[in-house]
């Protein structure tokens, strides 16, 4: 895909408040007036549009973005490939647990993102995340991601629980066994 314009959120600065817009010069020229060299006698050829944000040019966010982008450049495409493979392995392990225990849950993943979702319509199934939190696994009820900070030990924690929270929820009658294909 060859995008005309891309918008990046906090991921560009490792979670610090910063956003960036990047794109082809014919679109970006409206922001900076077109090509010009910093520190010489040149100046923008076109009209410069005023733009602002709450954290524009925040020095900590900019430094974090520089560090994050430098690391991405240093590690190259292998960084994303490794994260994608880690996420796929993690999702497969969790999916196998859900199928084995007949829990009405599924895990969806793409790239380095994943999300655990209910496979049924019962509001009680949502309690699964609270049972995970009670066992020290903080998970949100929206897309999550695997980062370079996650280790194999992090991936083993949910699969190494003596009693999986889904088993507890089933035993307590908070979930009904799921026979469907996930």
N, C-alpha and C positions, 0 to 999 in steps of 0.2 A: 504494500500500500504506500502510496506517495501522497501524504497529507499536505493540504494547502496551509493549514494552521493547526497547531497543537496547543492545548492548555495543560499545564502541570500544576498540581496542588502541593500539599505538604511533603509528598514523597521526594520532591526535588531537594529538600533541605533536611532530610532525615527526620521529619516530623515537626520541625520548627515552622512557625507561621510564615509562609512565603509561597507565592505562586509565580508562574512564569508563562509567557505566551511566546511561542516560537513559530516561525513559518517562512514561507517563500518571500523573497524581498518585495515582490509586487504588492503583497498584502501588508508586510511589516513596515514598509516605507512610510506609511501614514503615522506611525508612532515616533519614528526618529528622523524623519525627513530624508531618508535614503543614505547611501553610503557616504561616509566621511571618516577621516582619520583622526584619532584622538591624539592631541598634543602637537599637531602641526597647524598650518594656516587654513586648512580646509574647513568647511562648515556644511551643514545640511542643505541640500538643494531645494527640498520641498518644504511645505508647511508641516510643522510638528504639532501633533495632537496632544492636548493635556490629558494625562491619565494619572490616577492616584489610587492608593489603597491604604488600609489601616497600618500595615506593617511595611510599607514600601521602603526599600533600602535599609531595613533593620540590620545593623552590622552583625549581630549574632546569627540571624537567619542566613544572611549572605555568606558568612564564614562557614556555617554548617552546610549550605548548598555547595560551596566550593569543595569542601572536604568530601561530601557524598559523591559529587560528580567526578572528582579526582579518583576516588576508589573505584567507581564504575568503569572509568576509562582504564585504570591500571589492571583490573581483573578481566576486562573485555567481555565478549559474549558468553564465556564460560560461566560467569556469575549468574546470568538469567537461566542458562541451561541447568546449572546445579540447583538453583532454587525451584525450578519447575519439576525436576526429578525428585527432589525431597518432598515437595507437595504431593506429587502423584503417589509416592510410596506411602506417605502418611495417610492420604485419603483411602488408599486401598486397604491398609491395615484397619482403619476405623470402619470402613464399609463391611469388611469381613466380620468384625465383631458384631455390628448391627444385624447382619444376616444370621450369624450363628445364634445370637440370643433372641432372634425374632423381634427385635425392638422396632417400633414404628418410626424409625429415623433413617435419614439418608444423608450422605455427604456428597456435595457437588464441588468440583474443583476445576480450575482453569488457570494456567500459568502458575503463579505463586499464591493465588487466592483460593480459599475454600469457605464453605458454609455448611453447617449442619442444619438440616431442615426436617420438619415433621413430614412423615409419609402418610399420616392420617389427618383427620380434621379435629381431633380432640384437643381442647385447650390445656388439658392436663399434661400432655406430652411435652409442653414447653417447660415443665418443671425439671426436665433432664439437665438443662444448663445450670440450674440452681444446685442440683446434686453434684455436678462437676465442680462448681465453685466451692462447695463445702469440703471437697477433697483436694483443694488447692490448685485447681485448674481453672484459670480465669478465661472465659470464652463469652463472646457477645452473640446476640441473636441477629447478627447481620454478617456480611462478608468479613472474613479474617484473612490474614496473610502470613506466609512464612517469610522470615527475613534471614539475613546472614548471621544475625545474633542467635538464632535457634540452633541448638545442638542435637545430636542423636539422643542424648539423655532427655531432652525436652519431648521428643517424639515417643519415647518409651514410657513416659509418665502416664498418659491415659491408657495405653495398652497394657501397662504393668500393674494396674489397680487390682487389688485382690478381688474385689467385687465391683464390677462395672456398674455405674449409676443406672444404666438402663435396666439391669437385672433387678436392682433395688426397686425401681419404679414399677416394674412388672409384678414383682412379689407383693408390693403394697397395693396393687390394683389401680395405680395411677396411669398405667398404660395397658393397652391390650396387645396381645401378641399380633405381630404383623406377618401375614403369610404371603403378602404380595411380593412382586419382583421389584427390587430397587435399582 
